[in-house]
Amino acid sequence: VLGQAPGVTEVAAGRPFNAGSGTRLFQWLAQAGIEESWFRATQYMTSVTKCFPGKARTGKAGSGGGDRVPSRAEQRLCRPFLEAELRLVNPEVILPVGRLAIEVFYPDKPPLEQIIGSQKQQDGRWIIPLPHPSGASRWHQSLENRQRIEAAIRLIAGHVQRLFR
């Protein structure tokens, strides 16, 4: 799993997807037949940037005051570490979670509606994008987008069956 950046609760707990986003992510993975404790013990989770970027500024239109999106400079600074992780771990399947992580594999930035529920092979790896599971996100609340997520979950379940059963 490739996320955006550690959040404040992830830093405090020392584990990725520890808060509300993790709850929803692991609900999705459970639908694919993946148990959270097994996943955390056996699978690799990382992020595009390696440090908590800080809180977003409040008061701007559209800003909920959540975690700040890492800047392009921060992403570039951390990219060699991400590339080294991918070489070392050499995963067969990557689940980029959220727009920032998805852009690592889809630099042309297609709309989420075009890619959630699909997969592609890149450098011998299967890439199955998921939207950010944040409770603040409204993307996964529409019926059409929930159907796209369900299609992604079916793809993940197929890989789980192939790789682990």
C-alpha positions as CSV (number, residue, x, y, z in Angstrom):
1,V,0.0,0.0,0.0
2,L,1.3,3.4,-0.9
3,G,-0.2,6.4,0.9
4,Q,0.4,10.1,0.7
5,A,2.3,10.9,3.9
6,P,2.1,9.9,7.5
7,G,-0.5,11.8,9.5
8,V,-0.1,13.0,13.0
9,T,-1.7,9.9,14.5
10,E,0.4,7.6,12.3
11,V,3.5,9.4,13.6
12,A,2.4,9.1,17.2
13,A,1.4,5.4,16.9
14,G,4.3,4.5,14.6
15,R,2.1,2.7,12.1
16,P,0.6,3.7,8.8
17,F,-3.2,4.2,8.3
18,N,-3.7,4.2,12.0
19,A,-6.7,6.6,12.2
20,G,-10.0,7.0,10.5
21,S,-8.6,6.6,7.0
22,G,-7.1,3.2,8.1
23,T,-10.5,2.1,9.4
24,R,-12.1,2.6,6.0
25,L,-9.1,1.2,4.1
26,F,-9.2,-2.0,6.1
27,Q,-12.9,-2.2,5.7
28,W,-12.3,-2.2,1.9
29,L,-9.5,-4.8,2.2
30,A,-11.7,-7.0,4.4
31,Q,-14.3,-7.1,1.6
32,A,-11.4,-8.5,-0.5
33,G,-10.8,-11.2,2.1
34,I,-7.9,-9.5,3.8
35,E,-7.7,-9.4,7.6
36,E,-6.0,-6.3,9.0
37,S,-3.6,-8.0,11.4
38,W,-2.4,-10.4,8.8
39,F,-2.0,-7.6,6.3
40,R,-0.1,-5.4,8.7
41,A,2.2,-8.3,9.7
42,T,3.0,-9.5,6.2
43,Q,2.5,-6.7,3.7
44,Y,4.5,-3.5,3.1
45,M,2.9,-0.1,3.7
46,T,4.8,3.1,2.8
47,S,4.1,6.7,1.6
48,V,5.1,9.1,-1.1
49,T,6.7,11.4,1.5
50,K,8.2,10.1,4.7
51,C,7.4,12.8,7.2
52,F,4.3,14.4,8.5
53,P,3.8,17.5,6.4
54,G,2.0,19.5,9.0
55,K,-1.5,20.8,9.2
56,A,-3.2,22.6,6.4
57,R,-3.9,26.3,6.8
58,T,-7.5,27.1,7.8
59,G,-9.6,29.9,6.6
60,K,-9.0,29.3,2.9
61,A,-12.0,28.3,0.8
62,G,-12.0,24.5,0.5
63,S,-9.5,24.0,3.4
64,G,-10.8,21.9,6.2
65,G,-7.7,22.3,8.3
66,G,-6.7,18.6,7.9
67,D,-3.2,17.5,7.1
68,R,-1.3,19.5,4.5
69,V,-0.6,17.9,1.1
70,P,3.2,17.5,0.7
71,S,4.6,20.0,-1.7
72,R,6.2,19.0,-5.0
73,A,9.6,19.8,-3.5
74,E,8.9,17.5,-0.6
75,Q,7.8,14.8,-3.0
76,R,10.9,15.1,-5.1
77,L,13.1,15.0,-2.0
78,C,11.5,11.7,-0.9
79,R,11.2,10.1,-4.3
80,P,14.7,8.3,-4.2
81,F,13.6,6.7,-0.9
82,L,10.3,5.5,-2.4
83,E,12.1,4.1,-5.5
84,A,14.6,2.3,-3.3
85,E,11.8,0.8,-1.2
86,L,10.0,-0.4,-4.4
87,R,13.3,-2.0,-5.6
88,L,13.9,-3.7,-2.2
89,V,10.4,-4.9,-1.6
90,N,9.7,-5.7,-5.2
91,P,5.9,-6.0,-4.8
92,E,3.7,-7.8,-7.3
93,V,0.7,-5.6,-6.5
94,I,0.7,-2.0,-5.4
95,L,-2.3,-0.2,-4.1
96,P,-1.8,3.5,-4.4
97,V,-4.2,5.2,-2.0
98,G,-5.3,8.7,-2.8
99,R,-4.5,11.2,-5.6
100,L,-0.9,11.9,-4.6
101,A,0.0,8.2,-4.5
102,I,-1.9,7.5,-7.6
103,E,0.1,10.2,-9.5
104,V,3.3,8.2,-8.9
105,F,1.9,5.6,-11.4
106,Y,-0.4,7.9,-13.4
107,P,1.6,11.1,-13.9
108,D,-0.9,12.3,-16.6
109,K,-3.4,12.7,-13.7
110,P,-6.5,11.1,-15.2
111,P,-9.8,11.6,-13.3
112,L,-10.4,9.1,-10.5
113,E,-13.6,8.1,-12.2
114,Q,-11.4,6.7,-15.1
115,I,-9.0,4.6,-13.1
116,I,-10.6,3.5,-9.8
117,G,-11.9,0.0,-10.5
118,S,-9.2,-0.7,-13.0
119,Q,-5.7,-2.1,-12.9
120,K,-2.6,-1.7,-15.1
121,Q,0.7,-3.5,-15.2
122,Q,3.8,-1.4,-14.9
123,D,7.4,-2.6,-14.5
124,G,6.0,-6.1,-13.9
125,R,3.7,-5.0,-11.1
126,W,0.0,-4.7,-10.9
127,I,-1.2,-1.2,-9.9
128,I,-4.8,-1.0,-8.5
129,P,-5.6,2.6,-7.4
130,L,-7.9,3.4,-4.6
131,P,-9.4,6.8,-3.6
132,H,-8.3,8.3,-0.3
133,P,-10.4,6.7,2.4
134,S,-10.6,9.9,4.5
135,G,-13.9,10.7,6.1
136,A,-13.5,14.2,4.8
137,S,-13.5,12.9,1.2
138,R,-16.9,13.0,-0.5
139,W,-15.6,11.1,-3.6
140,H,-16.5,7.7,-2.3
141,Q,-20.0,8.7,-1.2
142,S,-21.7,8.6,-4.6
143,L,-23.2,5.3,-5.8
144,E,-21.2,5.3,-9.0
145,N,-17.9,5.8,-7.1
146,R,-18.8,3.2,-4.5
147,Q,-19.3,0.8,-7.5
148,R,-15.8,1.7,-8.8
149,I,-14.4,1.0,-5.4
150,E,-16.2,-2.4,-5.3
151,A,-14.7,-3.2,-8.7
152,A,-11.2,-2.3,-7.3
153,I,-11.9,-4.6,-4.3
154,R,-12.8,-7.5,-6.7
155,L,-9.5,-6.9,-8.5
156,I,-7.6,-7.0,-5.2
157,A,-9.4,-10.1,-4.1
158,G,-8.4,-11.8,-7.4
159,H,-4.8,-11.1,-6.7
160,V,-5.1,-12.3,-3.1
161,Q,-6.5,-15.6,-4.4
162,R,-3.7,-15.9,-6.9
163,L,-0.8,-14.9,-4.6
164,F,-1.8,-16.3,-1.2
165,R,-4.1,-19.2,-1.6
